[in-house]
Amino acid sequence: MPSRDLSKLRILVTGASGGIGRELVKQLAKSGARVCFTARRADRIHALASNLESAGIPTHQIAYAVGDIIDSDVRRRLTSTCQDQFGGLDVLINNAGVGAVGPFADADPERLRRLFEVNVFAPIELVRCTLPLLRKGKTPAIVNVGSVLAHFAVPNKSEYCATKFALRGFTDSLRAEMKREGIDVISVHPNTTSSEFFDRLVEKKGKVAENPIQMPADVAARNILAAVSRGRAETVLSITGKLSVFTARLAPSIMRSIVRRFG
Ligand SMILES: NC(=O)c1ccc[n+]([C@@H]2O[C@H](COP(=O)([O-])OP(=O)(O)OC[C@H]3O[C@@H](n4cnc5c(N)ncnc54)[C@H](OP(=O)(O)O)[C@@H]3O)[C@@H](O)[C@H]2O)c1
């Protein structure tokens, strides 16, 4: 696939108030790309915009909208912001996501519903909403941020694993459909990353197993952008992530015993 010069493109990033999303926005804006970004925390989004401006990024290079990505009005507003301020859209990065920790049997249905709303329905519907712009875009791409837990599942994160498996399935199917339209559909899969993710869980019941190996969010963002530039269909971001996914694919029974033993 041809390589993509992100610095010349118009890019929409969700989940930009912290973690990986904020780093994606900073790196893209610094490279010269025009970036539209969003999340719910208005103070964070405004602070990001003013930090970019203080760093010398011209105001015409950035746009933003604040809101809950599960709200169809917010998704429509984002799409029209890209059209009105940038004249269109080339790359959509669906990064916003939430997790929950605890046994399935102790959870109410709302936990499952909330995770599917944010991690599955919202990104998929944002694809639907932005597709007319992407069809007219330059080297267009749809990028869905998954997880290593889209490849193998662990206990006490059943709803989260289910959402990331679902998003990966959607992404694989859409990739084949979009091929003839010349739109790349890309999956990127972080392993544990230093961010606020585990402080902002929808619900936490019991202990959260700490992974001592964490990728800094700026490194995760850099790796994601490298994968998008190269147009790679699917990328697992870290070495430990690659090892786990490889084991899960080639030796699923070994992976099942590791998961049973260590969670
Ligand atoms: N951190 C990890 O270990 C890890 C591992 C694998 C995959 N991932 C994936 O990587 C992505 C980024 O996560 P992160 O680590 O950067 O986590 P994070 O620091 O918690 O950032 C999540 C972002 O999503 C936004 N968000 C959450 N719910 C939203 C909603 N309803 N509407 C709009 N925005 C919403 C948050 O903003 P507001 O709260 O301001 O709305 C925030 O900007 C997620 O898809 C996550 O599943 C993370």
The ligand as a MOL file (V3000), in Angstrom:
LIG
                    3D

  0  0  0     0  0            999 V3000
M  V30 BEGIN CTAB
M  V30 COUNTS 48 52 0 0 0
M  V30 BEGIN ATOM
M  V30 1 N -4.2540 2.3600 28.3180 0
M  V30 2 C -4.1850 1.0920 27.9790 0
M  V30 3 O -3.5760 0.2800 28.6880 0
M  V30 4 C -4.8410 0.6050 26.6830 0
M  V30 5 C -4.5180 -0.7000 26.2360 0
M  V30 6 C -5.1030 -1.1540 25.0550 0
M  V30 7 C -5.9770 -0.3470 24.3580 0
M  V30 8 N -6.2740 0.9040 24.8190 0 CHG=1
M  V30 9 C -7.2070 1.7060 24.0350 0
M  V30 10 O -6.5960 2.9140 23.6570 0
M  V30 11 C -7.5900 3.9420 23.5100 0
M  V30 12 C -7.1450 5.1880 24.2450 0
M  V30 13 O -7.0640 4.8830 25.6380 0
M  V30 14 P -6.0880 5.6510 26.6540 0
M  V30 15 O -5.1810 4.6370 27.2370 0
M  V30 16 O -5.5190 6.8510 26.0250 0 CHG=-1
M  V30 17 O -7.1540 6.0060 27.7950 0
M  V30 18 P -7.5590 7.3910 28.4900 0
M  V30 19 O -6.3680 8.1530 28.9220 0
M  V30 20 O -8.5790 6.9980 29.5260 0
M  V30 21 O -8.2560 8.2050 27.2960 0
M  V30 22 C -9.5390 7.8480 26.8220 0
M  V30 23 C -10.0800 8.9990 26.0130 0
M  V30 24 O -11.3980 8.6350 25.5430 0
M  V30 25 C -12.2900 9.6980 25.8570 0
M  V30 26 N -13.6440 9.1820 26.0720 0
M  V30 27 C -14.0390 8.1870 26.9100 0
M  V30 28 N -15.3740 8.0580 26.8790 0
M  V30 29 C -15.8400 8.9900 26.0050 0
M  V30 30 C -17.1240 9.3690 25.5450 0
M  V30 31 N -18.2340 8.7420 25.9790 0
M  V30 32 N -17.2350 10.3950 24.6520 0
M  V30 33 C -16.1180 11.0410 24.2190 0
M  V30 34 N -14.8740 10.7200 24.5930 0
M  V30 35 C -14.7390 9.7110 25.4880 0
M  V30 36 C -11.7240 10.3320 27.1250 0
M  V30 37 O -12.1310 11.6890 27.2270 0
M  V30 38 P -13.2590 12.2810 28.1940 0
M  V30 39 O -13.3010 11.4310 29.4220 0
M  V30 40 O -12.8050 13.6980 28.4270 0
M  V30 41 O -14.5160 12.2130 27.3830 0
M  V30 42 C -10.2310 10.2720 26.8270 0
M  V30 43 O -9.8540 11.3860 26.0630 0
M  V30 44 C -8.9020 3.3280 23.9950 0
M  V30 45 O -9.6710 2.9080 22.8910 0
M  V30 46 C -8.4550 2.1130 24.8040 0
M  V30 47 O -9.4200 1.0950 24.8240 0
M  V30 48 C -5.7160 1.4050 25.9560 0
M  V30 END ATOM
M  V30 BEGIN BOND
M  V30 1 1 1 2
M  V30 2 2 2 3
M  V30 3 1 2 4
M  V30 4 1 4 5
M  V30 5 2 4 48
M  V30 6 2 5 6
M  V30 7 1 6 7
M  V30 8 2 7 8
M  V30 9 1 8 9
M  V30 10 1 8 48
M  V30 11 1 9 10
M  V30 12 1 9 46
M  V30 13 1 10 11
M  V30 14 1 11 12
M  V30 15 1 11 44
M  V30 16 1 12 13
M  V30 17 1 13 14
M  V30 18 2 14 15
M  V30 19 1 14 16
M  V30 20 1 14 17
M  V30 21 1 17 18
M  V30 22 2 18 19
M  V30 23 1 18 20
M  V30 24 1 18 21
M  V30 25 1 21 22
M  V30 26 1 22 23
M  V30 27 1 23 24
M  V30 28 1 23 42
M  V30 29 1 24 25
M  V30 30 1 25 26
M  V30 31 1 25 36
M  V30 32 1 26 27
M  V30 33 1 26 35
M  V30 34 2 27 28
M  V30 35 1 28 29
M  V30 36 1 29 30
M  V30 37 2 29 35
M  V30 38 1 30 31
M  V30 39 2 30 32
M  V30 40 1 32 33
M  V30 41 2 33 34
M  V30 42 1 34 35
M  V30 43 1 36 37
M  V30 44 1 36 42
M  V30 45 1 37 38
M  V30 46 2 38 39
M  V30 47 1 38 40
M  V30 48 1 38 41
M  V30 49 1 42 43
M  V30 50 1 44 45
M  V30 51 1 44 46
M  V30 52 1 46 47
M  V30 END BOND
M  V30 END CTAB
M  END
